[in-house]
């Protein structure tokens, strides 16, 4: 195999990896629950950026039950957003794993499906 061609291919893969990582950094994903009563924004890396709770999610007549309901809705919204982050990560990073022979990288890359 031609070493120059191999080096060029490695450089292209490195550029694609950097572009995919930047796309994930720039991405903002929103998950929701309760028909939109709770919304959670995550970065493309899965970091929680913002949580919004509609006042209609809070029942002022039963604070204890309301608190549990809001907690459940927040958890569901986070899980919704996390599943979207996983899909985005697979979309951006998956083709690069295939370029490595489909086996990913030795030792893997935690948090990135397919690696």
C-alpha positions in Angstrom: 0.0 0.0 0.0 1.2 3.5 -0.8 2.3 5.3 2.4 1.4 8.7 1.0 -2.1 7.5 0.2 -2.4 6.0 3.7 -1.2 9.2 5.3 -3.7 11.3 3.3 -6.5 8.9 4.3 -5.5 9.3 8.0 -5.5 13.0 7.7 -8.9 13.0 6.1 -10.3 10.8 8.9 -8.8 13.2 11.4 -10.4 16.1 9.7 -13.8 14.3 9.7 -13.4 13.4 13.3 -12.7 17.1 14.2 -15.7 18.2 12.2 -18.0 15.6 13.9 -16.8 16.7 17.3 -17.4 20.3 16.5 -20.9 19.5 15.2 -21.6 17.8 18.5 -20.2 20.7 20.5 -22.5 23.1 18.6 -25.6 21.0 18.8 -28.4 21.8 21.2 -31.0 19.0 21.8 -34.3 19.5 23.5 -36.2 16.7 25.3 -39.6 17.1 26.7 -42.2 15.3 28.8 -45.8 15.9 30.0 -46.9 17.2 26.7 -44.2 19.9 26.8 -44.7 20.9 30.5 -41.1 20.1 31.1 -38.3 20.8 28.6 -34.6 20.0 29.0 -31.8 21.3 26.7 -28.7 19.2 26.4 -25.5 19.9 24.5 -24.5 17.4 21.8 -22.1 15.9 24.3 -25.0 15.2 26.7 -24.4 18.0 29.2 -27.6 19.5 30.7 -27.7 23.2 29.6 -31.2 24.3 30.7 -34.4 23.0 32.3 -37.8 24.7 31.9 -40.9 23.8 33.9 -44.3 25.2 32.9 -46.1 26.5 36.0 -49.1 24.3 35.0 -47.0 21.3 36.0 -47.2 22.4 39.7 -50.3 21.6 41.8 -50.3 24.1 44.6 -53.0 22.1 46.5 -50.7 19.1 47.1 -47.0 20.1 47.3 -45.7 16.6 48.0 -47.4 15.0 45.1 -46.6 17.9 42.8 -42.9 17.8 43.7 -42.8 14.0 42.8 -44.7 14.7 39.6 -42.3 17.4 38.6 -39.3 15.2 39.5 -40.7 12.4 37.3 -41.3 14.8 34.4 -37.8 16.2 34.6 -36.3 12.7 34.6 -38.5 11.7 31.6 -37.4 14.9 29.7 -33.8 14.2 30.4 -34.1 10.7 29.2 -35.9 11.9 26.1 -33.1 14.3 25.4 -30.4 11.7 26.1 -31.8 9.3 23.6 -31.8 12.1 21.0 -28.1 12.9 21.9 -27.2 9.2 21.4 -28.8 9.2 18.0 -27.0 12.4 17.0 -23.7 11.0 18.3 -24.2 7.8 16.3 -25.1 9.9 13.2 -22.0 12.0 13.5 -19.5 9.5 14.8 -20.8 6.2 13.5 -19.5 6.6 10.0 -16.1 7.2 11.4 -16.1 4.0 13.3 -17.1 2.2 10.1 -14.1 3.8 8.4 -12.0 2.1 11.0 -13.2 -1.2 9.9 -16.4 -1.2 11.9 -14.7 -2.3 15.1 -14.2 1.1 16.6 -11.2 2.0 18.6 -9.4 -0.3 21.0 -10.5 0.4 24.5 -13.5 2.3 23.1 -14.6 5.9 23.7 -17.0 6.1 26.6 -20.2 7.9 25.9 -19.9 7.6 22.1 -21.9 4.7 20.7 -20.0 2.6 18.2 -16.6 3.4 19.7 
